Amino acid sequence: MRGGSLRVGATSGGSGDTLDAQNPLTTMDFLRTGALFEQLVMMNGTTGRPELVLAEAIEPNADATEWTIRVKPDIKFHNGKPLTADDVLFSLRRIEQNKFPGLSTIGPIDLASATVMDNRTLRIPFTAPFAIFLEGLADVFATRIVPQDYDPANPVGTGPFKFGSFTPGQRSSFPRFDEYWQNGQPYLDELVIINFADETAQINALQSGQIDLVNQLSSTSVAAVKSAGGKVVVSKTRGFVPLTMRVDTAPFSDVRVRQALRLLVNRDDLNQQVYGGLGEVGNDIYGAIDAAYEGTVPQRKQDLEQARSLLRSAGHSDLQVELVAAPTGPGAVAIASVFATQAKQAGVTVNIRTEESTQFWSQSYGKAAFAQSFWNTGSYLTMAGHGIADGAPFNEIHQTDPTWQSTYAKALATVDKNARDELVKELMAFDYEKGGYIIPVYFPGIEGMTSRVGGVSENITGIPINGSSGWQNIWLQGS
């Protein structure tokens, strides 16, 4: 069970691939950085709740205007240096100074006034109450911890594997870290991650024995993996590939148009066509793992008559729209196609313009009035911090509603969880009625592997292969 080199064939990377611990943007980036670096807190892959990793304790004062972090003892970086509170402060300040996406999940933090109490303890004040610091730290963008002398060109972390080699868009290798703090792990001697252009190439390489494990498969590849003697792990994730409507741009600036387009979708049928029924029906709002989510709003279903009525009242009986589609995530282009077909039933014409991934993210993302995107999961308030709140780095729907913003700010400052959940429900109800997302289905995470691979488990996050943070659990039989 110990030893061997695991060869992983993954998609969604390219020439812009990075090993920067705190600025991963693509699935490939998450896979690599998850091998090298770890977080203070991570999202449990089964429950979706935050759990401590490098931190021994993270506790607020009475009104959540100050938080104290204490790191675990005897954790080493790859260069042999011990993890300290100074490294944590450096890591958080690096996120702040570079305005990396994780900044949006760690709230009104006052790092200039933070105090290192001792080698393992850091006290951080906030300029306003921030009740969800723990959830924010669990976000995948926020707290990959690096040492004070961190160099992205020669990256050092606390993860189960250390840096070996890296060629953007092609291949990377990571040898085992022998002094990893989790006893007896990792099991593998080496992790090799190889970029693949598409799923067909992945499957061919898996069947020919060139690689051991592949990510982000479609349901149509399940049979091919099994017929070659391999195994498949299917996760019921809460990740999604949404259709995004800019609420500041006609015709989507009319809430009736947005509501109508949501009613065009037969979600069960789309799930069947795109994901072979392996996904879960979505409901157009963030935070499906959140405790406040269940039962907050009714499940939206296809209603073509109501959609036609709304479009007539908005003056768009013969609506024609352009949808910019791209392979942003599992099944993305197929979702666009099925949506366009379903929209025809109500007389709506959806003209699809398909772009390559690189072109889409660099030229169309956040600019096109009607487009696609990709999200893994998180609690509602942290996801909204990325996507809707003032200053959010990924406000692809361009929402700025002042009522929503004030309720969001109030929720962040509410320490009592039950009271905070009630405010989250208000925000969810607003998004359900007036927001700019169509979230038809939560995609399944489908990983294929040879029969030798063990330790790959179901994961709710929507990030492939153990949420990209469980490489230490994977092993090769017969090694």
SVG drawing of the C-alpha trace seen along z (x, -y; Angstrom):
<svg xmlns="http://www.w3.org/2000/svg" viewBox="-49 -51 64 57">
<polyline fill="none" stroke="black" stroke-width="0.4" points="0.0,0.0 3.0,-2.3 5.1,-3.6 4.6,-4.0 4.2,-7.0 0.6,-8.1 0.0,-9.5 -3.0,-11.8 -4.4,-13.0 -6.4,-16.2 -8.1,-18.8 -8.8,-22.6 -5.2,-23.7 -3.1,-25.6 -0.2,-27.9 -1.4,-30.1 -1.1,-27.4 0.3,-28.5 1.8,-27.0 1.1,-30.1 -0.4,-28.9 -2.9,-31.7 -3.9,-32.5 -5.2,-29.2 -7.8,-29.8 -8.3,-26.6 -9.0,-23.0 -5.4,-22.1 -4.1,-24.8 -6.2,-23.5 -4.9,-20.0 -1.3,-21.0 -1.5,-23.6 -3.5,-21.0 -0.5,-18.7 2.0,-21.3 0.1,-23.5 -2.5,-23.3 -5.1,-25.6 -5.7,-26.6 -9.3,-25.3 -10.8,-23.2 -14.3,-22.2 -15.2,-18.6 -15.8,-16.7 -18.8,-14.9 -20.6,-17.5 -19.4,-20.7 -18.7,-22.1 -15.4,-23.7 -12.8,-21.6 -9.4,-22.5 -6.3,-21.4 -3.2,-23.4 -5.0,-25.3 -5.4,-23.8 -8.0,-26.4 -9.6,-29.5 -11.8,-31.5 -13.6,-34.9 -14.2,-37.3 -17.8,-38.0 -18.7,-40.2 -16.4,-38.7 -14.3,-41.9 -11.2,-39.9 -10.2,-36.3 -7.3,-34.3 -5.6,-31.6 -3.4,-28.9 -1.5,-26.6 -0.8,-23.0 2.7,-22.1 5.4,-20.2 4.4,-20.9 7.2,-21.5 7.5,-23.1 9.3,-21.3 12.5,-23.1 12.5,-21.9 11.4,-25.1 8.6,-24.8 5.2,-26.4 4.7,-29.5 2.1,-32.2 4.5,-34.6 4.0,-32.4 0.2,-32.6 0.4,-36.4 2.7,-36.6 0.3,-34.4 -2.7,-36.5 -0.8,-39.7 0.4,-38.4 -3.2,-37.7 -4.1,-41.3 -1.2,-43.0 -1.7,-41.1 -5.5,-41.5 -5.9,-37.8 -9.4,-36.3 -9.2,-35.0 -9.3,-38.6 -13.1,-38.6 -13.7,-35.8 -11.7,-37.0 -13.8,-40.1 -12.9,-43.5 -9.6,-42.2 -7.1,-44.6 -3.8,-42.8 -1.8,-45.9 -2.8,-45.7 -2.5,-41.9 -0.3,-40.7 1.8,-37.5 1.4,-36.4 3.9,-33.6 5.3,-31.1 1.9,-29.4 -0.6,-32.2 -1.9,-35.1 -4.5,-37.6 -6.3,-39.5 -8.6,-42.5 -11.3,-43.3 -12.7,-46.8 -16.2,-45.5 -17.8,-42.3 -17.1,-39.3 -18.9,-36.2 -18.0,-33.9 -14.2,-34.0 -14.0,-30.3 -16.1,-29.6 -14.1,-32.2 -10.8,-30.5 -12.3,-27.2 -12.7,-28.7 -10.2,-27.2 -8.9,-30.6 -8.3,-32.0 -5.6,-30.3 -3.0,-28.2 -0.3,-28.8 3.3,-29.6 6.5,-30.4 7.7,-34.0 10.4,-33.6 8.0,-32.1 9.1,-32.1 6.5,-31.0 9.2,-29.9 10.5,-27.4 7.4,-26.8 7.5,-25.4 4.5,-24.4 3.4,-21.9 1.5,-19.6 2.1,-15.9 4.2,-16.4 7.0,-18.8 8.0,-20.6 9.8,-18.5 9.1,-20.0 6.5,-22.1 6.0,-22.9 2.8,-25.1 0.2,-23.5 2.1,-20.2 3.3,-18.3 4.3,-18.6 5.8,-16.2 5.9,-16.2 7.9,-13.7 6.8,-12.5 7.5,-14.8 9.0,-12.4 8.4,-14.7 4.8,-15.3 2.9,-15.9 0.1,-13.3 1.5,-10.0 2.4,-7.5 1.2,-9.6 1.4,-10.2 1.3,-6.7 2.7,-7.5 6.4,-8.1 5.5,-10.6 2.5,-12.4 2.7,-13.3 0.0,-15.6 -0.3,-15.7 -2.3,-18.2 -4.8,-16.7 -6.7,-18.7 -10.0,-16.8 -11.8,-13.8 -11.2,-11.6 -7.5,-11.9 -7.9,-11.2 -9.8,-8.0 -7.4,-6.7 -4.5,-7.3 -6.2,-5.6 -7.1,-2.5 -3.6,-2.2 -2.0,-2.3 -0.2,-5.7 -2.0,-7.2 -3.7,-5.9 -6.4,-8.5 -8.5,-11.0 -10.8,-13.8 -14.0,-15.6 -15.4,-12.8 -18.8,-12.9 -21.3,-10.2 -20.8,-8.8 -17.2,-7.7 -18.3,-5.6 -18.9,-2.5 -15.6,-2.9 -13.6,-3.0 -15.4,0.0 -15.1,2.0 -11.3,1.6 -11.3,3.1 -11.2,-0.3 -13.2,-1.9 -15.3,-5.0 -16.0,-7.3 -19.1,-9.5 -19.5,-12.4 -22.8,-14.2 -21.2,-17.6 -22.7,-21.0 -20.6,-22.5 -22.3,-24.0 -22.0,-25.4 -24.5,-28.3 -25.9,-30.5 -25.1,-34.1 -27.4,-37.0 -26.0,-40.6 -28.7,-42.4 -27.4,-45.7 -27.8,-44.9 -30.9,-44.6 -33.0,-42.5 -31.7,-40.9 -32.1,-44.1 -35.8,-43.4 -36.5,-41.0 -39.4,-39.5 -37.0,-38.3 -34.7,-36.7 -37.6,-35.0 -38.9,-33.7 -35.6,-32.3 -35.3,-30.3 -38.8,-28.9 -37.7,-27.6 -35.5,-24.9 -36.6,-21.3 -34.0,-20.5 -34.6,-16.8 -34.4,-16.4 -31.2,-18.5 -29.6,-16.4 -30.5,-13.3 -29.2,-14.6 -26.0,-16.2 -25.0,-14.1 -26.9,-10.8 -29.0,-11.6 -26.0,-11.5 -26.2,-15.2 -28.6,-16.9 -31.3,-19.4 -30.3,-23.0 -32.4,-26.0 -30.7,-29.2 -29.1,-30.3 -25.7,-29.9 -25.0,-27.8 -26.7,-24.5 -24.5,-23.1 -25.6,-25.9 -27.7,-25.0 -30.1,-27.8 -30.7,-26.4 -33.0,-23.5 -36.7,-24.5 -36.0,-28.2 -37.5,-28.6 -39.6,-26.2 -38.0,-24.1 -38.4,-25.9 -39.8,-23.8 -40.4,-24.3 -43.5,-26.4 -43.6,-27.5 -46.9,-29.3 -45.7,-31.5 -42.5,-32.1 -44.4,-33.3 -46.6,-35.5 -43.7,-37.2 -42.0,-37.8 -45.2,-39.3 -45.5,-41.6 -41.8,-42.6 -42.4,-43.3 -40.3,-40.4 -42.7,-37.9 -40.2,-36.9 -37.1,-37.1 -33.8,-36.3 -30.6,-36.2 -27.0,-35.2 -25.4,-32.8 -21.6,-32.7 -20.7,-29.1 -17.4,-27.5 -16.0,-24.4 -15.9,-26.2 -16.7,-23.0 -18.2,-19.6 -20.9,-19.5 -20.9,-23.2 -21.3,-23.2 -23.9,-20.5 -25.9,-22.5 -26.0,-25.5 -27.3,-23.2 -30.0,-21.6 -31.1,-25.0 -31.4,-26.4 -33.5,-23.4 -35.8,-23.8 -36.2,-27.5 -37.5,-26.9 -40.6,-25.3 -41.6,-28.8 -40.7,-30.6 -37.4,-31.9 -34.4,-31.8 -31.0,-31.2 -28.1,-31.7 -25.0,-29.9 -21.6,-31.3 -19.0,-28.8 -15.5,-29.9 -12.4,-28.0 -11.7,-28.1 -8.7,-30.5 -10.6,-32.9 -13.7,-32.9 -11.9,-33.5 -9.7,-36.3 -12.3,-38.1 -15.9,-37.2 -16.1,-36.2 -17.8,-39.0 -18.4,-41.0 -20.9,-39.0 -24.6,-39.7 -25.5,-36.0 -22.8,-33.5 -21.5,-30.6 -19.2,-30.1 -18.0,-27.5 -18.3,-27.3 -17.3,-24.8 -19.4,-25.0 -19.2,-26.9 -21.4,-28.5 -23.8,-31.1 -22.1,-34.1 -18.6,-33.2 -19.8,-32.4 -21.7,-35.7 -18.5,-37.4 -16.8,-36.1 -19.7,-36.8 -22.2,-39.4 -21.1,-41.5 -19.5,-45.0 -16.1,-44.6 -16.6,-40.8 -13.9,-39.6 -16.3,-37.5 -19.4,-39.6 -20.3,-38.1 -24.0,-39.1 -23.1,-42.8 -25.6,-42.9 -25.4,-46.0 -28.8,-46.1 -28.5,-48.2 -31.1,-46.2 -29.3,-43.0 -25.9,-44.6 -27.2,-46.0 -28.7,-42.6 -25.5,-40.9 -23.4,-43.3 -25.8,-42.7 -25.5,-39.0 -21.6,-39.1 -21.8,-41.0 -24.4,-38.7 -22.7,-36.4 -25.8,-34.4 -26.0,-31.6 -29.8,-31.2 -30.3,-35.0 -27.6,-34.9 -29.4,-32.0 -32.6,-34.0 -30.7,-36.8 -29.2,-34.3 -32.7,-33.1 -33.7,-36.6 -30.7,-36.9 -31.5,-33.5 -35.1,-34.6 -33.9,-37.8 -31.6,-35.8 -34.3,-33.3 -36.7,-36.0 -34.4,-38.7 -30.9,-37.3 -29.0,-36.8 -28.2,-33.1 -29.7,-30.1 -28.3,-27.1 -30.1,-24.1 -28.1,-21.2 -25.3,-20.5 -22.8,-18.5 -21.6,-15.0 -17.8,-14.7 -16.8,-11.6 -13.3,-10.3 -12.0,-7.2 -9.1,-5.1 -7.3,-1.8 -8.2,1.0 -4.9,0.4 -5.9,-3.1 -7.3,-3.4 -8.2,-6.2 -10.2,-8.3 -13.5,-9.2 -16.7,-11.0 -16.4,-14.8 -19.2,-17.4 -17.0,-20.4 -17.1,-20.2 -13.3,-20.3 -12.0,-17.0 -10.0,-14.2 -10.7,-14.4 -11.4,-18.1 -7.7,-18.5 -6.8,-18.5 -6.6,-14.8 -3.7,-13.5 -2.1,-12.0 -5.0,-9.4 -4.5,-8.0 -2.5,-4.8 -1.5,-2.3 -2.1,1.4 0.9,3.6 3.4,0.8"/>
</svg>
